[in-house]
Amino acid sequence: MMDAATADPGSSLRTAVGRYGIWSLGLRSENPALRGEITEAAAELEELGFGAVWLGNNSTTQHAAPLIEATSRLTVATGIHSIWQQEPDRTAAQYAATDACHPGRFLLGLGVSHSVATDRYHRPYSSMVAYLDALDSAGVPAERRVLAALGPKMLKLSRDRAAGSHPYLVTAEHTAQARALLGDAPLLAPELKVVLEDDPDRARTIARGYLALYLGLENYTNSLLRLGYTEDDFADGGSDRLIDALVAWGDEDRIRARIVAFREAGADHVALQIVDGQPPFDHLPRVAWRRLAALLTGS
């Protein structure tokens, strides 16, 4: 089911991450009670056929290293490492140390985060360019980093200065537009939320509970406005049409079709995030991950 995607000539990254991965805040949890289960879960995800795991929000090599050590081939990526989180020389040193121990297993996902998340936020595009310049000088290869790009300028930067893009909270339409901007070669690995619930009211209620935070962040709302949504779509936790575009829910056939739609729109890899109403930082939805693996068989 999840054999690695057919690579472009010389594209080892596309081969390494495969068609599908798991995006999880729980896998980067610092809760001591979860430490053993996190590495166990990573090993199981590899066995299930997922090619990569993406560690959510402000993740670092500190979170990635135990998962790499617990697996044999899984790509472990930050999704994302905020450029305001630490200086680029430290990021470069951490990357170098991790790659020296585990060559080709760590992927540095970078993003500018949001103005409400840090008092350092300023000129996000220019700041990302400067951060990439510093990483270049420190020897971090462009082919081992991706950018959490939403808008056209950042997508073009991910094409020109990185291996590709890992957009968060996007639709299949955004994926098609991103592919057109990126061209064929760069990796395009959007994140997609999945609610394993076929009752429409319950599924949308779970989705709205999780999306409430994101629909208050202008980077995301500006991206959605560019896609033709309106301020009315953001009210009351999100309109049905917005929820249905951002979250795959329903029975197995419907969810599979939604995931495949992202690939048909141009995604090389889809990073799937289970949303189930549980606290994401302290929860590993392992039963749901097994269900995802089963429904993706043959896709």
Backbone torsions as a table, in degrees:
resi	resn	phi	psi	omega
1	MET	NA	-47.3	-175.5
2	MET	-112.6	42.8	171.7
3	ASP	-58.1	148.2	-178.2
4	ALA	-57.2	143.3	179.2
5	ALA	-62.9	147.9	178.1
6	THR	-62.3	122.3	-173.7
7	ALA	-83.1	149.4	165.1
8	ASP	-66.8	157.4	178.4
9	PRO	-52.8	124.2	177.9
10	GLY	81.1	2.8	-175.8
11	SER	-95.2	83.9	-179.0
12	SER	-73.1	-27.2	-178.2
13	LEU	-66.6	-45.1	179.5
14	ARG	-60.1	-39.1	177.8
15	THR	-65.7	-42.2	-175.1
16	ALA	-65.9	-43.2	-175.3
17	VAL	-81.3	-20.3	178.7
18	GLY	67.9	-166.4	-175.3
19	ARG	-78.7	-33.9	-171.0
20	TYR	-136.9	145.5	175.5
21	GLY	-139.6	179.1	178.7
22	ILE	-117.8	129.9	174.9
23	TRP	-103.5	126.7	-172.8
24	SER	-151.7	131.1	168.9
25	LEU	-76.6	-34.0	-177.9
26	GLY	-62.6	-33.2	-178.6
27	LEU	-70.2	-12.7	175.6
28	ARG	-111.9	13.3	-179.7
29	SER	-60.9	143.3	175.7
30	GLU	-101.9	14.1	176.7
31	ASN	-69.7	116.2	-177.7
32	PRO	-57.1	-29.3	-178.5
33	ALA	-67.8	-19.9	-178.3
34	LEU	-98.9	-5.6	-169.7
35	ARG	-55.0	-50.3	-178.7
36	GLY	-66.6	-38.6	-178.5
37	GLU	-70.4	-30.9	179.7
38	ILE	-61.0	-47.9	-179.4
39	THR	-68.6	-35.8	176.3
40	GLU	-63.6	-42.0	-180.0
41	ALA	-65.6	-38.6	178.7
42	ALA	-61.9	-43.6	178.6
43	ALA	-62.6	-38.2	179.4
44	GLU	-68.9	-39.3	178.9
45	LEU	-61.1	-38.5	175.4
46	GLU	-62.6	-43.8	179.0
47	GLU	-63.8	-33.2	179.5
48	LEU	-72.3	-13.1	175.7
49	GLY	105.2	1.6	176.8
50	PHE	-70.8	138.3	-175.5
51	GLY	-88.3	-19.3	-175.9
52	ALA	-152.2	155.3	166.7
53	VAL	-122.7	140.9	-178.8
54	TRP	-115.0	118.9	-175.4
55	LEU	-91.4	120.2	-170.5
56	GLY	-70.7	164.2	168.2
57	ASN	28.9	105.7	172.9
58	ASN	59.2	36.1	177.2
59	SER	-81.5	157.1	-177.7
60	THR	-137.3	-180.0	175.3
61	THR	-62.3	-25.7	176.6
62	GLN	-58.6	-38.5	178.5
63	HIS	-79.5	-30.2	-174.8
64	ALA	-78.2	-37.9	-171.1
65	ALA	-55.9	-45.9	-179.4
66	PRO	-62.2	-33.0	179.5
67	LEU	-72.6	-37.7	176.1
68	ILE	-63.1	-44.0	-178.2
69	GLU	-66.4	-26.4	-177.2
70	ALA	-86.3	-5.1	-175.8
71	THR	-129.2	170.8	-176.7
72	SER	-110.6	-22.9	-176.1
73	ARG	-144.7	-9.5	-177.3
74	LEU	-59.6	132.0	171.1
75	THR	-81.0	131.4	178.9
76	VAL	-114.3	121.6	-173.3
77	ALA	-123.7	148.8	169.9
78	THR	-85.3	136.0	-177.0
79	GLY	-143.3	61.2	19.0
80	ILE	-136.6	167.9	169.6
81	HIS	-94.3	114.8	-177.5
82	SER	-72.1	136.6	179.4
83	ILE	-69.7	-14.6	177.6
84	TRP	-87.2	-8.4	-172.5
85	GLN	-70.5	-41.6	178.1
86	GLN	-157.1	162.8	-177.4
87	GLU	-68.7	150.7	-175.4
88	PRO	-62.6	-30.3	179.6
89	ASP	-65.5	-35.3	177.2
90	ARG	-70.6	-42.7	176.8
91	THR	-58.7	-43.0	179.8
92	ALA	-63.8	-41.7	179.8
93	ALA	-64.3	-41.1	179.3
94	GLN	-66.7	-41.0	177.2
95	TYR	-60.0	-47.9	-176.9
96	ALA	-60.6	-42.1	-179.1
97	ALA	-65.6	-41.2	179.9
98	THR	-68.0	-44.2	-177.9
99	ASP	-68.9	-31.1	178.1
100	ALA	-65.0	-37.2	179.3
101	CYS	-80.5	-32.6	-174.5
102	HIS	-138.0	73.5	-174.3
103	PRO	-56.5	130.6	174.4
104	GLY	74.6	7.6	-176.5
105	ARG	-99.3	-16.0	-175.5
106	PHE	-112.9	133.2	178.8
107	LEU	-119.2	125.6	-176.8
108	LEU	-90.7	105.7	174.4
109	GLY	-93.3	123.7	-175.4
110	LEU	-116.4	147.8	176.2
111	GLY	-154.1	167.8	-178.5
112	VAL	-96.3	-2.0	177.5
113	SER	60.0	-140.2	-171.9
114	HIS	-141.8	152.3	-176.0
115	SER	-62.7	-28.1	-179.2
116	VAL	-79.6	-10.1	-175.1
117	ALA	-90.0	-16.3	-176.2
118	THR	-156.4	145.8	176.8
119	ASP	-83.9	1.0	178.3
120	ARG	-90.4	-7.4	-172.8
121	TYR	-62.0	124.3	175.1
122	HIS	-164.0	146.0	175.0
123	ARG	36.2	67.0	-170.6
124	PRO	-57.0	-42.3	-178.0
125	TYR	-66.8	-49.2	-179.9
126	SER	-63.5	-35.2	178.9
127	SER	-67.9	-37.5	176.6
128	MET	-66.1	-41.5	178.0
129	VAL	-58.8	-45.7	180.0
130	ALA	-64.0	-37.8	179.0
131	TYR	-65.1	-43.1	178.3
132	LEU	-65.2	-38.3	176.1
133	ASP	-57.8	-44.4	-179.4
134	ALA	-66.3	-39.4	177.5
135	LEU	-64.7	-39.5	176.0
136	ASP	-58.3	-47.5	-178.5
137	SER	-62.6	-30.7	-179.0
138	ALA	-87.5	-2.1	174.7
139	GLY	90.4	14.6	175.4
140	VAL	-79.3	116.9	-173.6
141	PRO	-69.8	140.9	179.1
142	ALA	-59.1	-32.3	-177.4
143	GLU	-74.2	-1.5	177.1
144	ARG	-115.3	24.5	176.9
145	ARG	-142.9	147.9	175.0
146	VAL	-132.3	158.0	-177.8
147	LEU	-114.3	141.2	175.5
148	ALA	-79.6	76.6	-171.1
149	ALA	-98.3	132.7	176.0
150	LEU	-113.7	-51.9	-176.7
151	GLY	-85.8	167.6	-175.4
152	PRO	-57.7	-42.0	-177.3
153	LYS	-64.4	-44.8	-178.3
154	MET	-71.4	-33.6	175.8
155	LEU	-63.3	-42.7	178.1
156	LYS	-64.9	-36.0	177.0
157	LEU	-65.6	-38.1	178.0
158	SER	-67.2	-28.1	175.5
159	ARG	-72.1	-42.1	-171.3
160	ASP	-90.9	-24.0	-172.1
161	ARG	-125.7	7.1	-178.4
162	ALA	-149.1	-178.5	179.6
163	ALA	-81.3	-9.8	-178.8
164	GLY	151.0	-155.1	-170.0
165	SER	-130.9	145.2	174.8
166	HIS	-126.0	79.7	-177.4
167	PRO	-77.2	142.0	-179.4
168	TYR	-112.2	142.5	177.5
169	LEU	59.1	63.8	-178.7
170	VAL	-131.0	170.3	179.6
171	THR	-108.8	171.1	175.2
172	ALA	-63.4	-32.9	177.4
173	GLU	-63.7	-42.5	176.3
174	HIS	-60.6	-40.7	179.9
175	THR	-59.9	-42.6	178.2
176	ALA	-63.0	-42.2	179.0
177	GLN	-66.8	-39.8	178.5
178	ALA	-63.4	-42.0	179.0
179	ARG	-61.6	-39.9	179.7
180	ALA	-62.6	-37.6	179.1
181	LEU	-75.0	-37.9	-176.3
182	LEU	-74.6	-32.0	-168.4
183	GLY	83.7	-173.8	-171.7
184	ASP	-78.3	-34.2	-167.2
185	ALA	-76.8	-43.7	-174.7
186	PRO	-65.1	150.9	175.9
187	LEU	-70.2	135.0	172.7
188	LEU	-123.3	112.6	-172.2
189	ALA	-130.9	74.6	180.0
190	PRO	-69.6	153.5	171.7
191	GLU	-90.3	142.2	176.9
192	LEU	-137.1	128.1	178.1
193	LYS	-82.6	143.1	-178.0
194	VAL	-129.2	127.6	172.5
195	VAL	-113.1	113.5	-178.1
196	LEU	-83.6	71.5	-176.4
197	GLU	-150.1	128.2	-177.0
198	ASP	-99.7	-3.7	174.2
199	ASP	-82.1	119.3	-173.5
200	PRO	-57.7	-45.0	-177.5
201	ASP	-64.6	-45.9	-179.3
202	ARG	-66.7	-42.7	-179.5
203	ALA	-60.9	-45.5	-178.2
204	ARG	-70.7	-32.4	177.1
205	THR	-64.2	-44.8	177.5
206	ILE	-61.7	-44.9	-179.4
207	ALA	-63.3	-44.2	-178.8
208	ARG	-63.3	-37.2	178.6
209	GLY	-60.1	-35.8	-178.8
210	TYR	-83.2	-33.0	-175.2
211	LEU	-82.3	-10.3	-175.2
212	ALA	-53.4	-45.2	179.8
213	LEU	-62.2	-46.7	-173.2
214	TYR	-68.1	-32.2	-178.6
215	LEU	-76.8	1.2	172.0
216	GLY	-103.9	6.5	-177.7
217	LEU	-108.6	124.1	-169.2
218	GLU	-68.6	-27.1	177.1
219	ASN	-59.2	-40.5	179.8
220	TYR	-76.1	-44.5	-178.7
221	THR	-65.9	-36.1	176.6
222	ASN	-63.2	-39.6	177.4
223	SER	-61.9	-42.7	-179.3
224	LEU	-71.1	-34.3	175.7
225	LEU	-62.5	-37.8	177.7
226	ARG	-63.7	-24.9	179.6
227	LEU	-85.9	-1.9	176.5
228	GLY	105.4	0.8	174.0
229	TYR	-77.0	163.4	-176.8
230	THR	-123.3	171.2	177.8
231	GLU	-57.5	-32.2	178.4
232	ASP	-61.7	-30.9	179.4
233	ASP	-68.8	-19.1	-178.6
234	PHE	-91.8	-11.0	-175.9
235	ALA	-74.3	150.1	172.7
236	ASP	56.5	37.5	176.5
237	GLY	85.8	0.1	177.6
238	GLY	110.8	136.8	177.4
239	SER	-67.8	160.6	177.5
240	ASP	-57.6	-41.9	-176.9
241	ARG	-66.6	-34.1	177.8
242	LEU	-70.8	-46.4	178.8
243	ILE	-58.1	-44.5	-176.8
244	ASP	-68.5	-25.4	178.1
245	ALA	-81.5	-29.9	-175.0
246	LEU	-93.4	-19.7	-172.7
247	VAL	-130.5	131.2	173.2
248	ALA	-87.2	120.7	178.3
249	TRP	-142.6	165.3	178.3
250	GLY	123.7	-160.8	176.4
251	ASP	-77.4	178.8	-173.8
252	GLU	-61.3	-40.2	-179.0
253	ASP	-64.5	-42.2	-179.1
254	ARG	-66.2	-44.0	-179.8
255	ILE	-64.8	-43.6	178.6
256	ARG	-59.2	-43.1	-179.1
257	ALA	-63.7	-38.6	178.9
258	ARG	-65.3	-40.5	179.5
259	ILE	-67.3	-44.8	179.3
260	VAL	-62.0	-32.3	179.5
261	ALA	-61.2	-34.5	177.4
262	PHE	-67.2	-39.5	178.4
263	ARG	-68.6	-39.3	178.8
264	GLU	-67.0	-25.6	177.2
265	ALA	-78.6	-10.2	176.2
266	GLY	127.4	0.1	178.7
267	ALA	-71.1	132.5	172.5
268	ASP	-78.9	-31.8	-172.2
269	HIS	-148.4	139.7	176.8
270	VAL	-118.5	123.3	178.8
271	ALA	-92.4	110.1	-170.3
272	LEU	-96.1	128.2	179.6
273	GLN	-114.4	118.5	175.9
274	ILE	-74.9	129.0	174.1
275	VAL	-118.4	118.6	-175.0
276	ASP	-136.1	11.5	178.9
277	GLY	86.1	-2.3	178.4
278	GLN	-90.9	157.3	178.7
279	PRO	-62.1	115.9	-170.1
280	PRO	-67.7	-28.9	-177.7
281	PHE	-74.2	-24.4	-174.9
282	ASP	-119.7	31.3	-173.4
283	HIS	-144.5	129.1	175.4
284	LEU	-115.1	102.9	-174.2
285	PRO	-78.1	66.5	-169.8
286	ARG	-67.8	-36.2	176.5
287	VAL	-63.0	-41.9	178.7
288	ALA	-65.2	-37.9	177.8
289	TRP	-62.8	-37.5	177.7
290	ARG	-66.0	-39.5	178.0
291	ARG	-64.4	-40.0	176.8
292	LEU	-60.2	-47.0	-179.7
293	ALA	-58.5	-42.2	-178.4
294	ALA	-66.6	-41.6	-176.6
295	LEU	-73.9	-18.8	178.8
296	LEU	-86.8	-4.7	179.5
297	THR	-55.1	122.8	177.9
298	GLY	86.6	-4.8	-178.2
299	SER	-92.1	NA	NA
